Amino acid sequence: MASDGDVSKLKTALVTGATDGLGRATALMLAANGYRVFGGGRNAGRLTSLQAEASQRRLPLTALEMDVTSDESVDLAIETIQKAAGTIDILINNAGIGVIAPLEQISIADLRRQYETNVFGVVRVTQRVLPGMRAKGRGRIVNMSSVAGKVSTPLFGPYSSSKFALESISDAWRLELAQFGIQVILIEPGFIPSGMEGAARELSGAYINADPGPYAGIKSGFESMWAEETRSAKYVPDDCARVILNALRAARPKARYPVTRTATIMTLVRRILPDRTLDGLILGRYKLPKAT
């Protein structure tokens, strides 16, 4: 297994979903702190913007096209990285999407789309990076989960379920890969304003803008809750990036890092409160009748 001193040798990092929000902040912060960073993304315009900022700041960051839902795209991107910098030491699986919809109404195609990025995309990229890490006997995999991977709330069932899956996958990998000196870390942010909210609304337009029917109360409660979260937000993407940087610098990183006060509190609440009590708190926040 890797020794504590090997932390200094972990220098080449791949950040997926690096063109916006938490991924962009992480890619730039790592590059500013001496890591050789490759930032993957699908949007050509945002890739250009990321590369321009890195070049202006003279940071060791290369933006490259990478669609985590495509075998061919992932293979090409990783081959490009390996030719330029050798083995990837650090993988930050940040690429993710959110579909907001009642589980009764979401189409199977949209639910599958949710999992293709948030679950299968993570597995796809990690499987291709692991052989190089095993050969070196060291590496770190950082998976971007969410407080939604701890607690499900109305309309977030598709997203939460994908993050619950990521939590269990990360737990299994942490145990399977320990023998090879590879550490697996989960980052669990609460609400941090970023480009993901707008993207989620765009993806979920068919559900958010449609007649909610029997889910009108839940939709109203969701809009009220979302507006309140946005008004009261005290964290920015750099706060999450800083947590990731500290986890990478730690000789013995924790398995999980909640980010934001809400994420810390909800993780504790999930652990100590009975399900019915927690259900009541969530339904109250959505201004809905308590479950019978």
C-alpha positions as a printed NumPy array, in Angstrom:
array([[  0.   ,   0.   ,   0.   ],
       [  1.012,   3.61 ,  -0.513],
       [  2.767,   5.274,   2.38 ],
       [  1.892,   8.698,   3.804],
       [  4.834,  10.18 ,   1.929],
       [  3.309,   9.227,  -1.396],
       [  0.815,  12.123,  -1.155],
       [  3.401,  14.433,  -2.693],
       [  3.632,  12.176,  -5.739],
       [ -0.049,  12.534,  -6.624],
       [  0.234,  15.284,  -9.209],
       [ -1.754,  14.508, -12.367],
       [ -5.488,  15.034, -11.932],
       [ -8.512,  14.495, -14.152],
       [-11.661,  16.44 , -13.252],
       [-14.841,  15.45 , -15.089],
       [-17.597,  18.009, -15.533],
       [-14.971,  20.73 , -15.198],
       [-16.623,  23.416, -17.313],
       [-18.981,  24.858, -14.713],
       [-19.788,  25.134, -11.03 ],
       [-18.02 ,  22.889,  -8.548],
       [-15.994,  21.101, -11.22 ],
       [-14.616,  24.301, -12.73 ],
       [-13.736,  25.716,  -9.317],
       [-11.992,  22.469,  -8.388],
       [-10.013,  22.214, -11.622],
       [ -8.768,  25.801, -11.332],
       [ -7.952,  25.523,  -7.633],
       [ -5.962,  22.322,  -8.081],
       [ -4.049,  23.837, -10.987],
       [ -3.323,  26.926,  -8.903],
       [ -1.882,  24.669,  -6.205],
       [  0.641,  22.801,  -8.316],
       [ -1.364,  19.921,  -9.786],
       [ -1.258,  19.114, -13.503],
       [ -4.959,  19.223, -14.28 ],
       [ -7.031,  17.953, -17.176],
       [-10.592,  19.275, -17.142],
       [-13.145,  17.297, -19.101],
       [-16.488,  18.528, -20.398],
       [-18.983,  18.348, -23.245],
       [-19.775,  21.993, -23.969],
       [-17.305,  23.401, -26.51 ],
       [-17.896,  27.017, -25.522],
       [-17.351,  26.355, -21.829],
       [-14.236,  24.308, -22.567],
       [-12.856,  27.269, -24.474],
       [-13.695,  29.583, -21.567],
       [-12.015,  27.274, -19.052],
       [ -8.881,  27.018, -21.183],
       [ -8.796,  30.79 , -21.672],
       [ -8.94 ,  31.45 , -17.938],
       [ -6.259,  28.869, -17.242],
       [ -4.022,  30.341, -19.932],
       [ -4.541,  33.883, -18.674],
       [ -3.563,  32.792, -15.163],
       [ -0.736,  30.609, -16.52 ],
       [ -2.093,  27.526, -14.801],
       [ -1.096,  23.952, -15.754],
       [ -4.596,  23.05 , -16.911],
       [ -5.729,  21.496, -20.177],
       [ -9.408,  21.504, -21.094],
       [-10.48 ,  18.581, -23.24 ],
       [-13.675,  17.132, -24.608],
       [-15.008,  14.248, -22.558],
       [-18.527,  12.835, -22.481],
       [-18.681,  10.398, -19.575],
       [-21.665,   8.612, -21.14 ],
       [-19.612,   7.58 , -24.193],
       [-17.022,   4.79 , -24.255],
       [-15.303,   6.305, -27.266],
       [-15.113,   9.802, -25.8  ],
       [-13.734,   8.584, -22.477],
       [-11.183,   6.304, -24.152],
       [ -9.936,   9.122, -26.394],
       [ -9.678,  11.628, -23.538],
       [ -7.77 ,   9.268, -21.253],
       [ -5.441,   8.248, -24.078],
       [ -4.736,  11.952, -24.707],
       [ -3.967,  12.529, -21.023],
       [ -1.694,   9.524, -20.75 ],
       [  0.294,  10.593, -23.805],
       [  0.725,  14.088, -22.413],
       [  1.332,  13.367, -18.722],
       [  1.445,   9.641, -18.054],
       [ -0.66 ,   7.894, -15.443],
       [ -3.577,   9.743, -13.879],
       [ -2.925,   9.981, -10.127],
       [ -6.149,  11.673,  -9.074],
       [ -9.621,  11.225, -10.549],
       [-12.379,  13.603,  -9.506],
       [-15.725,  12.274, -10.727],
       [-17.711,  15.491, -10.728],
       [-19.788,  15.245, -13.916],
       [-23.448,  15.038, -13.011],
       [-26.953,  16.058, -13.982],
       [-30.184,  16.446, -12.043],
       [-33.689,  15.579, -13.205],
       [-36.411,  17.013, -10.955],
       [-39.684,  15.126, -11.239],
       [-42.197,  13.01 ,  -9.319],
       [-41.167,   9.387,  -9.61 ],
       [-44.662,   8.485, -10.817],
       [-44.345,  10.848, -13.766],
       [-40.709,  10.583, -14.867],
       [-40.157,   8.651, -18.076],
       [-37.901,   5.625, -17.979],
       [-35.776,   7.308, -20.653],
       [-35.162,  10.339, -18.413],
       [-34.472,   8.159, -15.382],
       [-31.986,   6.184, -17.445],
       [-30.398,   9.462, -18.581],
       [-29.978,  10.432, -14.923],
       [-28.112,   7.204, -14.211],
       [-26.045,   7.24 , -17.398],
       [-24.176,  10.327, -16.196],
       [-24.259,  10.118, -12.402],
       [-23.659,   6.375, -11.995],
       [-22.57 ,   4.6  , -15.169],
       [-20.402,   7.554, -16.214],
       [-18.529,   7.407, -12.918],
       [-17.968,   3.674, -13.265],
       [-16.912,   4.014, -16.913],
       [-14.235,   6.637, -16.245],
       [-12.968,   4.992, -13.063],
       [-12.615,   1.577, -14.675],
       [-10.35 ,   3.086, -17.328],
       [ -8.192,   4.962, -14.821],
       [ -7.726,   2.19 , -12.257],
       [ -5.19 ,  -0.024, -14.122],
       [ -2.645,   2.804, -14.179],
       [ -3.197,   3.552, -10.499],
       [ -2.819,  -0.102,  -9.563],
       [  0.404,  -0.348, -11.534],
       [  1.831,   2.567,  -9.546],
       [  0.444,   1.352,  -6.238],
       [ -1.208,   4.665,  -5.436],
       [ -4.004,   7.001,  -6.442],
       [ -7.034,   8.864,  -5.18 ],
       [-10.576,   8.787,  -6.489],
       [-12.873,  11.593,  -5.381],
       [-16.566,  11.045,  -6.092],
       [-18.904,  14.024,  -5.964],
       [-21.977,  12.886,  -4.102],
       [-24.463,  15.156,  -2.321],
       [-26.469,  15.503,   0.847],
       [-29.173,  14.172,  -1.492],
       [-27.261,  10.903,  -1.352],
       [-28.127,  10.758,   2.348],
       [-31.678,  12.119,   2.446],
       [-34.333,  11.929,  -0.272],
       [-36.829,  14.744,  -0.688],
       [-39.91 ,  15.218,  -2.899],
       [-39.158,  15.596,  -6.631],
       [-35.481,  14.736,  -6.059],
       [-36.036,  10.982,  -6.191],
       [-34.276,  10.512,  -9.569],
       [-31.25 ,  12.561,  -8.498],
       [-31.118,  11.255,  -4.938],
       [-31.329,   7.65 ,  -6.041],
       [-28.341,   8.141,  -8.343],
       [-26.345,   9.644,  -5.47 ],
       [-27.398,   6.854,  -3.092],
       [-26.033,   4.456,  -5.715],
       [-22.796,   6.433,  -5.928],
       [-22.408,   6.256,  -2.148],
       [-22.639,   2.459,  -2.114],
       [-20.373,   2.102,  -5.149],
       [-17.785,   4.294,  -3.445],
       [-17.992,   2.214,  -0.268],
       [-17.35 ,  -0.959,  -2.256],
       [-14.444,   0.618,  -4.143],
       [-12.92 ,   1.932,  -0.935],
       [-12.729,  -1.634,   0.362],
       [-11.721,  -3.276,  -2.918],
       [ -8.962,  -0.795,  -3.735],
       [ -7.363,  -0.377,  -0.308],
       [ -5.021,  -3.295,  -1.046],
       [ -3.612,  -1.361,  -4.022],
       [ -2.906,   1.881,  -2.147],
       [ -5.834,   3.631,  -3.843],
       [ -8.062,   5.739,  -1.606],
       [-11.687,   6.587,  -2.379],
       [-13.227,   9.785,  -1.016],
       [-16.84 ,  10.978,  -1.091],
       [-17.652,  14.695,  -1.172],
       [-21.191,  15.446,   0.035],
       [-22.166,  19.075,  -0.626],
       [-25.363,  20.726,   0.436],
       [-26.868,  23.481,  -1.679],
       [-24.161,  25.59 ,  -3.336],
       [-25.358,  27.936,  -6.114],
       [-23.781,  26.945,  -9.422],
       [-24.729,  26.348, -13.018],
       [-26.265,  22.995, -12.132],
       [-29.538,  24.54 , -10.937],
       [-30.226,  26.119, -14.304],
       [-29.223,  22.941, -16.115],
       [-31.494,  20.869, -13.879],
       [-34.443,  23.131, -14.601],
       [-33.759,  22.892, -18.317],
       [-33.542,  19.095, -18.177],
       [-36.688,  18.933, -16.066],
       [-38.784,  21.42 , -18.014],
       [-41.25 ,  18.789, -19.167],
       [-42.086,  18.076, -15.527],
       [-41.629,  21.453, -13.816],
       [-43.598,  23.417, -16.42 ],
       [-46.325,  20.837, -17.017],
       [-49.631,  20.668, -15.178],
       [-48.537,  19.03 , -11.894],
       [-51.918,  17.365, -11.388],
       [-51.943,  15.521,  -8.066],
       [-48.441,  16.833,  -7.272],
       [-49.4  ,  20.541,  -7.273],
       [-48.752,  20.877,  -3.543],
       [-45.331,  19.303,  -3.796],
       [-44.401,  21.507,  -6.744],
       [-45.452,  24.645,  -4.855],
       [-43.489,  23.547,  -1.804],
       [-40.456,  22.804,  -3.951],
       [-40.49 ,  26.255,  -5.557],
       [-40.777,  27.907,  -2.161],
       [-37.977,  25.793,  -0.7  ],
       [-35.712,  26.391,  -3.712],
       [-36.203,  30.163,  -3.499],
       [-35.411,  30.111,   0.219],
       [-32.256,  28.03 ,  -0.324],
       [-31.07 ,  30.445,  -3.01 ],
       [-31.684,  33.525,  -0.856],
       [-29.939,  32.091,   2.189],
       [-26.98 ,  30.421,   0.423],
       [-23.69 ,  31.257,   2.128],
       [-21.343,  28.984,   0.19 ],
       [-19.68 ,  29.279,  -3.208],
       [-18.045,  26.629,  -5.435],
       [-14.57 ,  27.544,  -4.155],
       [-15.648,  26.383,  -0.674],
       [-16.231,  22.898,  -2.029],
       [-13.031,  22.993,  -4.095],
       [-11.073,  23.855,  -0.945],
       [-12.47 ,  20.801,   0.842],
       [-11.359,  18.613,  -2.072],
       [ -7.893,  20.168,  -2.063],
       [ -7.518,  19.509,   1.67 ],
       [ -8.701,  15.916,   1.243],
       [ -6.072,  15.361,  -1.455],
       [ -3.359,  16.82 ,   0.758],
       [ -4.309,  14.685,   3.772],
       [ -2.056,  11.712,   4.435],
       [ -5.077,   9.758,   5.683],
       [ -8.205,  11.294,   4.137],
       [-11.637,  10.686,   5.592],
       [-14.08 ,   8.511,   3.689],
       [-16.664,  11.31 ,   3.573],
       [-16.552,  15.103,   3.611],
       [-19.868,  16.956,   4.015],
       [-19.716,  20.486,   2.632],
       [-21.989,  23.252,   4.006],
       [-23.597,  23.45 ,   7.42 ],
       [-26.833,  21.941,   6.105],
       [-25.031,  18.886,   4.754],
       [-23.335,  18.326,   8.114],
       [-26.587,  18.692,  10.027],
       [-28.596,  16.481,   7.671],
       [-25.95 ,  13.756,   7.809],
       [-26.268,  13.752,  11.593],
       [-30.066,  13.938,  11.504],
       [-30.243,  11.   ,   9.109],
       [-28.169,   8.987,  11.55 ],
       [-30.125,   9.7  ,  14.721],
       [-33.756,  10.437,  13.829],
       [-36.376,   7.762,  13.134],
       [-37.622,   7.751,   9.544],
       [-41.101,   8.943,  10.489],
       [-39.706,  11.914,  12.393],
       [-37.474,  12.903,   9.492],
       [-40.378,  12.465,   7.076],
       [-42.407,  14.878,   9.167],
       [-39.654,  17.491,   9.116],
       [-39.276,  17.287,   5.336],
       [-43.029,  17.353,   4.673],
       [-43.329,  20.346,   6.992],
       [-40.713,  22.214,   5.022],
       [-42.659,  21.521,   1.827],
       [-45.835,  22.639,   3.648],
       [-47.411,  19.232,   3.058],
       [-49.578,  17.085,   5.341],
       [-47.661,  14.598,   7.459],
       [-47.648,  10.97 ,   6.345],
       [-50.231,   8.789,   8.053]])
